[in-house]
């Protein structure tokens, strides 16, 4: 609990300026073995925004803009990439998210082949409706078609 509070404070005061995931979608066989032999990591890509939005923005710790900065422009800047900015002439990497849409995390609904998540069953806000990479829609929530 102390460590989590220290991380929250560091996110708030800017000591931590990036939120990222390595998205480690291991097969179940790699995870369902003794803990000290199991592959490290969890599926993070599909839950990172919603978990962060729910626990950091909805609680008032960060503003929506601060969260977006920590998850987009901040990582791009560290990596020396000209990304994370919405402007004419820039590469269109975007996520369209409904922050009012609450849902329960269920790994059976993941697009990723990996299903390992510590957030199974967590109620979150911030449902990704579209993901656009280099101007191409690579994901869209099929539930909005009905």
Backbone as JSON Lines, residues from 0, in Angstrom:
{"i":0,"aa":"X","n":[0.82,-1.2,0.0],"ca":[0.0,0.0,0.0],"c":[0.87,1.27,0.0]}
{"i":1,"aa":"X","n":[1.96,1.23,0.75],"ca":[2.86,2.39,0.79],"c":[3.51,2.62,-0.57]}
{"i":2,"aa":"X","n":[3.92,1.55,-1.21],"ca":[4.53,1.66,-2.53],"c":[3.54,2.24,-3.55]}
{"i":3,"aa":"X","n":[2.31,1.76,-3.5],"ca":[1.3,2.26,-4.43],"c":[1.03,3.74,-4.2]}
{"i":4,"aa":"X","n":[0.99,4.15,-2.95],"ca":[0.77,5.56,-2.64],"c":[1.95,6.41,-3.13]}
{"i":5,"aa":"X","n":[3.17,5.9,-2.98],"ca":[4.36,6.61,-3.46],"c":[4.3,6.76,-4.99]}
{"i":6,"aa":"X","n":[3.86,5.72,-5.68],"ca":[3.73,5.8,-7.14],"c":[2.67,6.83,-7.52]}
{"i":7,"aa":"X","n":[1.55,6.82,-6.84],"ca":[0.5,7.81,-7.12],"c":[1.03,9.23,-6.93]}
{"i":8,"aa":"X","n":[1.74,9.45,-5.84],"ca":[2.29,10.78,-5.56],"c":[3.31,11.18,-6.63]}
{"i":9,"aa":"X","n":[4.14,10.23,-7.05],"ca":[5.15,10.51,-8.09],"c":[4.48,10.8,-9.44]}
{"i":10,"aa":"X","n":[3.38,10.16,-9.74],"ca":[2.63,10.47,-10.96],"c":[2.05,11.88,-10.86]}
{"i":11,"aa":"X","n":[1.52,12.21,-9.7],"ca":[0.89,13.52,-9.51],"c":[1.91,14.65,-9.58]}
{"i":12,"aa":"X","n":[3.06,14.48,-8.94],"ca":[4.03,15.59,-8.9],"c":[4.98,15.61,-10.1]}
{"i":13,"aa":"X","n":[4.84,14.63,-11.02],"ca":[5.65,14.64,-12.23],"c":[6.96,13.87,-12.12]}
{"i":14,"aa":"X","n":[7.27,13.32,-10.95],"ca":[8.49,12.51,-10.82],"c":[8.43,11.34,-11.8]}
{"i":15,"aa":"X","n":[7.25,10.72,-11.91],"ca":[7.01,9.7,-12.93],"c":[6.25,10.4,-14.05]}
{"i":16,"aa":"X","n":[6.87,10.43,-15.24],"ca":[6.25,11.17,-16.33],"c":[5.72,10.28,-17.46]}
{"i":17,"aa":"X","n":[5.78,8.97,-17.29],"ca":[5.33,8.05,-18.32],"c":[4.57,6.88,-17.68]}
{"i":18,"aa":"X","n":[3.5,6.48,-18.34],"ca":[2.79,5.24,-18.01],"c":[2.86,4.39,-19.27]}
{"i":19,"aa":"X","n":[3.42,3.2,-19.14],"ca":[3.58,2.33,-20.3],"c":[3.4,0.88,-19.88]}
{"i":20,"aa":"X","n":[3.28,0.02,-20.87],"ca":[3.17,-1.41,-20.63],"c":[4.06,-2.13,-21.64]}
{"i":21,"aa":"X","n":[4.63,-3.23,-21.21],"ca":[5.4,-4.01,-22.17],"c":[4.52,-5.03,-22.88]}
{"i":22,"aa":"X","n":[3.26,-5.13,-22.51],"ca":[2.29,-6.04,-23.11],"c":[2.93,-7.4,-23.34]}
{"i":23,"aa":"X","n":[2.91,-8.23,-22.33],"ca":[3.54,-9.55,-22.38],"c":[2.46,-10.64,-22.42]}
{"i":24,"aa":"X","n":[1.94,-10.92,-23.63],"ca":[0.84,-11.89,-23.75],"c":[1.3,-13.33,-23.81]}
{"i":25,"aa":"X","n":[1.76,-13.84,-22.7],"ca":[2.24,-15.22,-22.64],"c":[1.09,-16.22,-22.73]}
{"i":26,"aa":"X","n":[1.4,-17.37,-23.29],"ca":[0.43,-18.46,-23.37],"c":[0.19,-18.99,-21.95]}
{"i":27,"aa":"X","n":[-1.0,-19.49,-21.71],"ca":[-1.36,-20.0,-20.39],"c":[-0.38,-21.04,-19.86]}
{"i":28,"aa":"X","n":[0.16,-21.87,-20.75],"ca":[1.12,-22.89,-20.32],"c":[2.37,-22.27,-19.69]}
{"i":29,"aa":"X","n":[2.71,-21.05,-20.12],"ca":[3.88,-20.36,-19.57],"c":[3.58,-19.73,-18.21]}
{"i":30,"aa":"X","n":[2.3,-19.61,-17.87],"ca":[1.9,-18.96,-16.63],"c":[1.42,-19.94,-15.56]}
{"i":31,"aa":"X","n":[0.87,-21.06,-15.98],"ca":[0.28,-22.01,-15.04],"c":[1.31,-23.03,-14.55]}
{"i":32,"aa":"X","n":[2.41,-22.51,-14.07],"ca":[3.5,-23.32,-13.5],"c":[3.92,-22.63,-12.21]}
{"i":33,"aa":"X","n":[4.8,-23.22,-11.42],"ca":[5.21,-22.53,-10.18],"c":[5.66,-21.09,-10.45]}
{"i":34,"aa":"X","n":[5.27,-20.21,-9.56],"ca":[5.48,-18.78,-9.73],"c":[6.91,-18.42,-10.12]}
{"i":35,"aa":"X","n":[7.89,-19.0,-9.46],"ca":[9.29,-18.65,-9.72],"c":[9.8,-19.17,-11.06]}
{"i":36,"aa":"X","n":[9.0,-20.0,-11.75],"ca":[9.38,-20.51,-13.06],"c":[8.56,-19.88,-14.19]}
{"i":37,"aa":"X","n":[7.52,-19.16,-13.83],"ca":[6.6,-18.6,-14.82],"c":[7.22,-17.42,-15.56]}
{"i":38,"aa":"X","n":[6.78,-17.24,-16.8],"ca":[7.21,-16.09,-17.6],"c":[6.7,-14.81,-16.93]}
{"i":39,"aa":"X","n":[7.51,-13.76,-17.0],"ca":[7.14,-12.48,-16.39],"c":[6.14,-11.74,-17.28]}
{"i":40,"aa":"X","n":[5.29,-10.96,-16.65],"ca":[4.43,-10.04,-17.39],"c":[3.0,-10.5,-17.54]}
{"i":41,"aa":"X","n":[2.2,-9.53,-17.98],"ca":[0.77,-9.74,-18.2],"c":[0.36,-9.02,-19.49]}
{"i":42,"aa":"X","n":[-0.85,-9.29,-19.94],"ca":[-1.41,-8.53,-21.04],"c":[-1.69,-7.14,-20.5]}
{"i":43,"aa":"X","n":[-1.07,-6.14,-21.09],"ca":[-1.26,-4.78,-20.59],"c":[-1.92,-3.84,-21.57]}
{"i":44,"aa":"X","n":[-1.72,-4.08,-22.84],"ca":[-2.2,-3.17,-23.87],"c":[-3.7,-2.94,-23.8]}
{"i":45,"aa":"X","n":[-4.45,-3.99,-23.54],"ca":[-5.9,-3.88,-23.58],"c":[-6.52,-3.31,-22.31]}
{"i":46,"aa":"X","n":[-5.74,-3.19,-21.26],"ca":[-6.29,-2.69,-20.0],"c":[-5.63,-1.4,-19.52]}
{"i":47,"aa":"X","n":[-4.5,-1.03,-20.08],"ca":[-3.69,0.08,-19.55],"c":[-4.47,1.39,-19.44]}
{"i":48,"aa":"X","n":[-5.15,1.79,-20.51],"ca":[-5.85,3.07,-20.44],"c":[-6.99,3.03,-19.44]}
{"i":49,"aa":"X","n":[-7.85,2.03,-19.55],"ca":[-9.04,1.99,-18.68],"c":[-8.66,1.89,-17.2]}
{"i":50,"aa":"X","n":[-7.68,1.06,-16.87],"ca":[-7.24,0.94,-15.48],"c":[-6.65,2.26,-15.0]}
{"i":51,"aa":"X","n":[-5.84,2.9,-15.85],"ca":[-5.23,4.18,-15.48],"c":[-6.28,5.27,-15.35]}
{"i":52,"aa":"X","n":[-7.2,5.34,-16.31],"ca":[-8.24,6.37,-16.26],"c":[-9.1,6.2,-15.0]}
{"i":53,"aa":"X","n":[-9.5,4.98,-14.73],"ca":[-10.36,4.71,-13.59],"c":[-9.67,5.06,-12.27]}
{"i":54,"aa":"X","n":[-8.41,4.67,-12.13],"ca":[-7.71,4.84,-10.86],"c":[-6.98,6.16,-10.7]}
{"i":55,"aa":"X","n":[-6.75,6.86,-11.79],"ca":[-5.99,8.1,-11.69],"c":[-6.81,9.34,-12.03]}
{"i":56,"aa":"X","n":[-7.65,9.26,-13.04],"ca":[-8.45,10.42,-13.43],"c":[-9.77,10.47,-12.67]}
{"i":57,"aa":"X","n":[-10.48,9.35,-12.62],"ca":[-11.77,9.37,-11.92],"c":[-11.62,9.64,-10.42]}
{"i":58,"aa":"X","n":[-10.44,9.37,-9.88],"ca":[-10.18,9.66,-8.47],"c":[-9.68,11.08,-8.26]}
{"i":59,"aa":"X","n":[-9.41,11.81,-9.35],"ca":[-8.96,13.18,-9.24],"c":[-7.45,13.35,-9.1]}
{"i":60,"aa":"X","n":[-6.7,12.28,-9.16],"ca":[-5.25,12.37,-9.02],"c":[-4.62,13.07,-10.22]}
{"i":61,"aa":"X","n":[-5.06,12.72,-11.42],"ca":[-4.57,13.34,-12.65],"c":[-5.75,13.91,-13.43]}
{"i":62,"aa":"X","n":[-5.47,14.87,-14.29],"ca":[-6.49,15.34,-15.23],"c":[-6.46,14.42,-16.44]}
{"i":63,"aa":"X","n":[-7.51,14.42,-17.25],"ca":[-7.47,13.61,-18.46],"c":[-6.26,13.97,-19.34]}
{"i":64,"aa":"X","n":[-5.96,15.24,-19.48],"ca":[-4.83,15.67,-20.3],"c":[-3.49,15.17,-19.74]}
{"i":65,"aa":"X","n":[-3.35,15.19,-18.42],"ca":[-2.12,14.67,-17.81],"c":[-1.95,13.17,-18.09]}
{"i":66,"aa":"X","n":[-3.04,12.42,-18.0],"ca":[-2.97,10.99,-18.29],"c":[-2.6,10.75,-19.74]}
{"i":67,"aa":"X","n":[-3.24,11.47,-20.65],"ca":[-2.94,11.31,-22.08],"c":[-1.48,11.64,-22.36]}
{"i":68,"aa":"X","n":[-0.98,12.7,-21.74],"ca":[0.43,13.08,-21.91],"c":[1.35,11.95,-21.44]}
{"i":69,"aa":"X","n":[1.05,11.37,-20.3],"ca":[1.9,10.31,-19.73],"c":[1.84,9.02,-20.54]}
{"i":70,"aa":"X","n":[0.76,8.85,-21.3],"ca":[0.61,7.61,-22.08],"c":[0.92,7.79,-23.57]}
{"i":71,"aa":"X","n":[1.18,9.02,-24.01],"ca":[1.42,9.22,-25.44],"c":[2.67,10.06,-25.7]}
{"i":72,"aa":"X","n":[2.57,11.36,-25.52],"ca":[3.7,12.25,-25.83],"c":[4.91,11.96,-24.95]}
{"i":73,"aa":"X","n":[4.69,11.66,-23.68],"ca":[5.8,11.37,-22.77],"c":[6.66,10.2,-23.23]}
{"i":74,"aa":"X","n":[6.05,9.04,-23.5],"ca":[6.85,7.91,-23.99],"c":[7.52,8.2,-25.34]}
{"i":75,"aa":"X","n":[6.78,8.86,-26.25],"ca":[7.35,9.18,-27.57],"c":[8.58,10.07,-27.43]}
{"i":76,"aa":"X","n":[8.5,11.04,-26.55],"ca":[9.62,11.96,-26.34],"c":[10.85,11.21,-25.81]}
{"i":77,"aa":"X","n":[10.66,10.36,-24.83],"ca":[11.78,9.58,-24.27],"c":[12.43,8.72,-25.35]}
{"i":78,"aa":"X","n":[11.61,8.14,-26.23],"ca":[12.12,7.25,-27.27],"c":[12.6,8.01,-28.51]}
{"i":79,"aa":"X","n":[12.46,9.34,-28.49],"ca":[12.9,10.14,-29.62],"c":[12.02,10.0,-30.85]}
{"i":80,"aa":"X","n":[10.75,9.72,-30.64],"ca":[9.81,9.55,-31.74],"c":[8.98,10.82,-31.92]}
{"i":81,"aa":"X","n":[8.72,11.17,-33.15],"ca":[7.88,12.32,-33.46],"c":[6.42,11.87,-33.47]}
{"i":82,"aa":"X","n":[5.95,11.52,-32.3],"ca":[4.59,10.99,-32.14],"c":[3.96,11.61,-30.9]}
{"i":83,"aa":"X","n":[2.7,11.31,-30.69],"ca":[2.01,11.77,-29.49],"c":[1.48,13.18,-29.59]}
{"i":84,"aa":"X","n":[1.4,13.7,-30.81],"ca":[0.89,15.06,-31.03],"c":[-0.18,14.98,-32.12]}
{"i":85,"aa":"X","n":[-1.3,15.64,-31.89],"ca":[-2.34,15.72,-32.91],"c":[-2.18,17.08,-33.59]}
{"i":86,"aa":"X","n":[-1.71,17.05,-34.84],"ca":[-1.5,18.27,-35.6],"c":[-1.39,17.93,-37.08]}
{"i":87,"aa":"X","n":[-1.67,18.92,-37.91],"ca":[-1.55,18.73,-39.35],"c":[-0.12,18.33,-39.69]}
{"i":88,"aa":"X","n":[-0.02,17.32,-40.54],"ca":[1.28,16.84,-40.97],"c":[1.9,15.79,-40.06]}
{"i":89,"aa":"X","n":[1.3,15.53,-38.92],"ca":[1.81,14.51,-38.0],"c":[1.2,13.16,-38.32]}
{"i":90,"aa":"X","n":[1.86,12.1,-37.89],"ca":[1.35,10.75,-38.09],"c":[0.12,10.55,-37.22]}
{"i":91,"aa":"X","n":[-0.95,10.04,-37.83],"ca":[-2.22,9.88,-37.12],"c":[-2.25,8.55,-36.35]}
{"i":92,"aa":"X","n":[-1.71,8.57,-35.14],"ca":[-1.83,7.45,-34.2],"c":[-2.79,7.93,-33.12]}
{"i":93,"aa":"X","n":[-3.99,7.38,-33.11],"ca":[-5.02,7.87,-32.2],"c":[-5.8,6.73,-31.58]}
{"i":94,"aa":"X","n":[-6.32,6.98,-30.41],"ca":[-7.3,6.08,-29.8],"c":[-8.53,6.92,-29.51]}
{"i":95,"aa":"X","n":[-9.67,6.43,-29.88],"ca":[-10.93,7.09,-29.58],"c":[-11.58,6.28,-28.47]}
{"i":96,"aa":"X","n":[-11.77,6.94,-27.33],"ca":[-12.18,6.26,-26.11],"c":[-13.44,6.9,-25.55]}
{"i":97,"aa":"X","n":[-14.37,6.09,-25.11],"ca":[-15.56,6.58,-24.42],"c":[-15.3,6.48,-22.92]}
{"i":98,"aa":"X","n":[-14.94,7.6,-22.3],"ca":[-14.59,7.58,-20.88],"c":[-15.81,7.46,-19.98]}
{"i":99,"aa":"X","n":[-16.99,7.58,-20.54],"ca":[-18.21,7.4,-19.75],"c":[-18.72,5.96,-19.8]}
{"i":100,"aa":"X","n":[-18.07,5.16,-20.62],"ca":[-18.49,3.77,-20.8],"c":[-17.78,2.88,-19.79]}
{"i":101,"aa":"X","n":[-18.53,2.4,-18.81],"ca":[-17.98,1.49,-17.82],"c":[-18.15,0.05,-18.26]}
{"i":102,"aa":"X","n":[-17.22,-0.78,-17.88],"ca":[-17.32,-2.19,-18.21],"c":[-16.47,-3.0,-17.23]}
{"i":103,"aa":"X","n":[-16.69,-4.28,-17.23],"ca":[-15.94,-5.2,-16.38],"c":[-14.89,-5.89,-17.25]}
{"i":104,"aa":"X","n":[-13.63,-5.83,-16.83],"ca":[-12.56,-6.47,-17.58],"c":[-12.77,-7.98,-17.58]}
{"i":105,"aa":"X","n":[-12.79,-8.53,-18.78],"ca":[-12.97,-9.96,-18.96],"c":[-11.98,-10.42,-20.03]}
{"i":106,"aa":"X","n":[-10.94,-11.14,-19.65],"ca":[-9.92,-11.53,-20.63],"c":[-10.45,-12.39,-21.78]}
{"i":107,"aa":"X","n":[-11.61,-12.97,-21.62],"ca":[-12.2,-13.74,-22.73],"c":[-12.54,-12.82,-23.9]}
{"i":108,"aa":"X","n":[-12.68,-11.52,-23.62],"ca":[-13.01,-10.56,-24.66],"c":[-11.77,-9.88,-25.26]}
{"i":109,"aa":"X","n":[-10.59,-10.22,-24.79],"ca":[-9.36,-9.61,-25.31],"c":[-9.16,-9.99,-26.78]}
{"i":110,"aa":"X","n":[-8.65,-9.06,-27.55],"ca":[-8.26,-9.34,-28.92],"c":[-6.94,-10.11,-28.91]}
{"i":111,"aa":"X","n":[-6.09,-9.78,-27.96],"ca":[-4.8,-10.45,-27.8],"c":[-5.0,-11.93,-27.55]}
{"i":112,"aa":"X","n":[-4.04,-12.73,-28.0],"ca":[-4.09,-14.16,-27.72],"c":[-3.78,-14.43,-26.26]}
{"i":113,"aa":"X","n":[-3.05,-13.52,-25.61],"ca":[-2.76,-13.64,-24.19],"c":[-3.99,-13.27,-23.37]}
{"i":114,"aa":"X","n":[-4.23,-13.95,-22.3],"ca":[-5.41,-13.7,-21.45],"c":[-5.04,-13.45,-19.99]}
{"i":115,"aa":"X","n":[-3.74,-13.43,-19.67],"ca":[-3.3,-13.3,-18.3],"c":[-3.38,-11.84,-17.84]}
{"i":116,"aa":"X","n":[-4.22,-11.57,-16.85],"ca":[-4.37,-10.21,-16.34],"c":[-4.71,-10.24,-14.85]}
{"i":117,"aa":"X","n":[-4.11,-9.34,-14.09],"ca":[-4.5,-9.24,-12.68],"c":[-5.79,-8.43,-12.51]}
{"i":118,"aa":"X","n":[-6.33,-7.89,-13.61],"ca":[-7.49,-7.02,-13.54],"c":[-8.8,-7.71,-13.9]}
{"i":119,"aa":"X","n":[-8.78,-9.03,-14.03],"ca":[-9.99,-9.77,-14.36],"c":[-11.11,-9.42,-13.38]}
{"i":120,"aa":"X","n":[-12.24,-9.0,-13.91],"ca":[-13.39,-8.67,-13.08],"c":[-13.43,-7.24,-12.58]}
{"i":121,"aa":"X","n":[-12.37,-6.46,-12.79],"ca":[-12.34,-5.07,-12.31],"c":[-13.3,-4.21,-13.13]}
{"i":122,"aa":"X","n":[-14.06,-3.39,-12.45],"ca":[-14.95,-2.42,-13.1],"c":[-14.12,-1.19,-13.45]}
{"i":123,"aa":"X","n":[-14.11,-0.82,-14.74],"ca":[-13.3,0.3,-15.21],"c":[-14.11,1.18,-16.16]}
{"i":124,"aa":"X","n":[-13.55,2.35,-16.43],"ca":[-14.12,3.29,-17.39],"c":[-13.06,3.61,-18.43]}
{"i":125,"aa":"X","n":[-13.52,3.86,-19.66],"ca":[-12.59,4.2,-20.72],"c":[-12.52,3.12,-21.77]}
{"i":126,"aa":"X","n":[-13.66,2.84,-22.37],"ca":[-13.73,1.78,-23.39],"c":[-13.19,2.3,-24.71]}
{"i":127,"aa":"X","n":[-12.18,1.61,-25.22],"ca":[-11.61,1.98,-26.52],"c":[-12.61,1.61,-27.6]}
{"i":128,"aa":"X","n":[-12.96,2.6,-28.41],"ca":[-13.91,2.39,-29.51],"c":[-13.17,2.21,-30.83]}
{"i":129,"aa":"X","n":[-12.08,2.94,-31.02],"ca":[-11.26,2.83,-32.23],"c":[-9.8,3.0,-31.87]}
{"i":130,"aa":"X","n":[-8.94,2.3,-32.59],"ca":[-7.49,2.53,-32.54],"c":[-7.05,2.76,-33.98]}
{"i":131,"aa":"X","n":[-6.32,3.86,-34.17],"ca":[-5.86,4.25,-35.49],"c":[-4.34,4.37,-35.44]}
{"i":132,"aa":"X","n":[-3.66,3.68,-36.35],"ca":[-2.21,3.72,-36.43],"c":[-1.83,4.15,-37.85]}
{"i":133,"aa":"X","n":[-1.04,5.21,-37.92],"ca":[-0.61,5.76,-39.22],"c":[-1.82,6.05,-40.11]}
{"i":134,"aa":"X","n":[-2.9,6.51,-39.51],"ca":[-4.09,6.88,-40.25],"c":[-5.01,5.74,-40.62]}
{"i":135,"aa":"X","n":[-4.64,4.51,-40.28],"ca":[-5.46,3.34,-40.6],"c":[-6.15,2.81,-39.35]}
{"i":136,"aa":"X","n":[-7.45,2.53,-39.44],"ca":[-8.18,1.94,-38.33],"c":[-7.71,0.49,-38.19]}
{"i":137,"aa":"X","n":[-7.09,0.18,-37.05],"ca":[-6.62,-1.2,-36.83],"c":[-7.52,-1.95,-35.86]}
{"i":138,"aa":"X","n":[-8.38,-1.22,-35.17],"ca":[-9.33,-1.85,-34.25],"c":[-10.56,-0.96,-34.17]}
{"i":139,"aa":"X","n":[-11.71,-1.59,-34.16],"ca":[-12.91,-0.85,-33.78],"c":[-13.85,-1.8,-33.04]}
{"i":140,"aa":"X","n":[-14.41,-1.25,-31.99],"ca":[-15.29,-2.0,-31.09],"c":[-16.55,-2.39,-31.85]}
{"i":141,"aa":"X","n":[-16.68,-3.66,-32.12],"ca":[-17.82,-4.15,-32.91],"c":[-19.16,-3.92,-32.22]}
{"i":142,"aa":"X","n":[-19.14,-3.72,-30.91],"ca":[-20.42,-3.51,-30.2],"c":[-21.08,-2.2,-30.61]}
{"i":143,"aa":"X","n":[-20.32,-1.27,-31.19],"ca":[-20.92,0.0,-31.6],"c":[-21.62,-0.12,-32.95]}
{"i":144,"aa":"X","n":[-21.47,-1.26,-33.62],"ca":[-22.1,-1.48,-34.92],"c":[-23.56,-1.86,-34.77]}
{"i":145,"aa":"X","n":[-23.95,-2.33,-33.59],"ca":[-25.33,-2.8,-33.43],"c":[-26.25,-1.74,-32.89]}
